Amino acid sequence: MHIDEVAPQEFAALIIPGGNPYVLLEDNKIMRLIKEFHHSNIYIAAICAGPSLLASAGILNETSYTTSLTPDETDYSKAGFVWENKVNRIVMTDKNVTTATGSAYVEFAEEVLKSLGLVSPEEENSLAYFKVPGMS
């Protein structure tokens, strides 16, 4: 599917991975699409450096978030992070937006599943199998 064909109303969520998305920070089509998801009140989740795209789209201006990035990372200075909104947590959900640090990928997945109603919010350690290495 081409980005121009994406209709946010047809999706339950927008999940943004980490990596090095700084090359997309000024991509108008990506920014437009992220804003459309947000304005349509569709759940958005981003991990590691992925929240930089949310910052660039203005979504984190009034939202508490977390990320693996710091103000010292110059490649991401154009993202426009409001660093005062960053919280010292590995996973954060605020206003239909979940963010996480890169090392919290299991906890991130668990929060996404709970936020989408695929795992009961009361269920604890639903992904415990993936948190503890096994021998089998």
Secondary structure, DSSP 8 states (H G I E B T S, - for coil): --GGG--GGG-SEEEE--S-GGGGTT-HHHHHHHHHHHHTT-EEEEETTTHHHHHHTTTTTTS-B--S--TT-GGGGGG---GGGB-SSSEEEETTEEEE-GGGHHHHHHHHHHHTTSS-TT--STTHHHHS----
